[in-house]
Amino acid sequence: MDWGRHTALERDFDRFAAEVSDPLLRTGHLMTGDASAAEDLVQETLLRVARRWKRVRFMDHPAAYARRVLVNLVLHDAGRRSRQRAELWPADGAAEAADQSAAQSLQAVDDLAEFRWALAQLPARQRAVLVLRYWADLPVTEVADMLGCSEGTVTSTASRAAARLAEILASARQFAEPAAPQPRKGPSDAYRRT
């Protein structure tokens, strides 16, 4: 083994990993709604790219390859993460009620946090389409190729996902807004009407 070339190969990969880590982390976080899950997925992505680095480094767009690996990992692991969440949270909805109560008491909700929460409520494939299409700013053809579906499927999925996202956000905002106080009726009100 030629140690000089191996070291150069490692340095080349290290530079690549430094360039793509933040964008991959943002994509993973938007797609999973969980920062630690995104970190794990990015690490797994970089590990898989590193194993094939001799070939990947000569690709026209190695960052696009890494993003595709990440998306595949997210979509593949979506069912497992859903099962884990179900195991961690009680089925009776007590945790959800607590979350909603906390949301009510915090009237000034950070828009980005609210958006990420709403995005996390979507199924994995819809999240993937929205994130890749609108945040990674990829063309429909590239998203379709990455997800292994038709361009029409990407377009219709994006439309349904955007509509569902709007519903979730509207519902969350409606729930968070306190109801207008109603005037209290006292005993004297009953006598005035007669």
RAFEN-V257354 format. One record per residue. N is the residue number from 1. RES is the residue in one letter. D_LAST is the distance of its C-alpha to the last C-alpha in Angstrom with 2 decimals. Layout:
# RAFEN-V257354
N/RES/D_LAST  N/RES/D_LAST
This chain:
# RAFEN-V257354
1/M/101.67  2/D/101.76  3/W/99.66  4/G/99.51  5/R/97.89  6/H/95.53  7/T/94.33  8/A/93.85  9/L/91.86  10/E/89.67  11/R/89.13  12/D/88.24  13/F/85.61  14/D/84.26  15/R/83.77  16/F/82.05  17/A/79.75  18/A/78.82  19/E/77.94  20/V/75.80  21/S/74.11  22/D/71.16  23/P/70.34  24/L/70.72  25/L/68.50  26/R/65.73  27/T/66.05  28/G/66.08  29/H/63.06  30/L/61.03  31/M/62.14  32/T/61.54  33/G/58.73  34/D/60.74  35/A/63.14  36/S/65.37  37/A/65.68  38/A/66.57  39/E/69.25  40/D/70.72  41/L/70.77  42/V/72.47  43/Q/75.07  44/E/75.74  45/T/75.95  46/L/78.46  47/L/80.44  48/R/80.75  49/V/81.71  50/A/84.26  51/R/85.92  52/R/86.54  53/W/87.00  54/K/90.58  55/R/89.30  56/V/85.82  57/R/87.17  58/F/89.06  59/M/86.04  60/D/84.75  61/H/81.30  62/P/81.48  63/A/77.98  64/A/76.60  65/Y/78.47  66/A/76.92  67/R/73.42  68/R/74.10  69/V/75.20  70/L/71.99  71/V/69.78  72/N/71.69  73/L/71.27  74/V/67.51  75/L/67.07  76/H/69.42  77/D/67.71  78/A/64.09  79/G/63.83  80/R/65.37  81/R/62.99  82/S/59.97  83/R/61.28  84/Q/61.84  85/R/58.29  86/A/56.99  87/E/59.18  88/L/58.00  89/W/54.22  90/P/52.39  91/A/51.45  92/D/47.94  93/G/46.83  94/A/46.26  95/A/48.46  96/E/46.62  97/A/43.26  98/A/44.84  99/D/46.18  100/Q/42.79  101/S/41.16  102/A/43.96  103/A/43.53  104/Q/39.86  105/S/40.75  106/L/43.47  107/Q/41.64  108/A/44.81  109/V/46.80  110/D/50.29  111/D/50.51  112/L/53.97  113/A/53.08  114/E/50.02  115/F/52.25  116/R/54.92  117/W/52.43  118/A/51.13  119/L/54.72  120/A/55.58  121/Q/52.95  122/L/55.00  123/P/57.85  124/A/61.24  125/R/62.63  126/Q/59.67  127/R/59.90  128/A/63.63  129/V/63.22  130/L/60.66  131/V/62.67  132/L/66.00  133/R/64.84  134/Y/62.60  135/W/63.53  136/A/67.21  137/D/67.19  138/L/69.51  139/P/70.09  140/V/68.81  141/T/72.39  142/E/73.04  143/V/69.82  144/A/70.67  145/D/74.18  146/M/73.01  147/L/70.51  148/G/72.85  149/C/70.62  150/S/70.48  151/E/69.14  152/G/66.52  153/T/65.33  154/V/65.03  155/T/63.06  156/S/60.66  157/T/60.27  158/A/59.55  159/S/56.91  160/R/55.17  161/A/55.50  162/A/54.06  163/A/51.07  164/R/50.51  165/L/50.97  166/A/48.30  167/E/45.89  168/I/46.66  169/L/46.19  170/A/42.92  171/S/41.60  172/A/42.81  173/R/41.24  174/Q/37.89  175/F/38.00  176/A/39.12  177/E/36.38  178/P/33.42  179/A/30.02  180/A/27.86  181/P/25.54  182/Q/21.90  183/P/19.34  184/R/18.25  185/K/14.72  186/G/14.34  187/P/12.26  188/S/10.64  189/D/9.38  190/A/7.23  191/Y/5.61  192/R/5.57  193/R/3.78  194/T/0.00
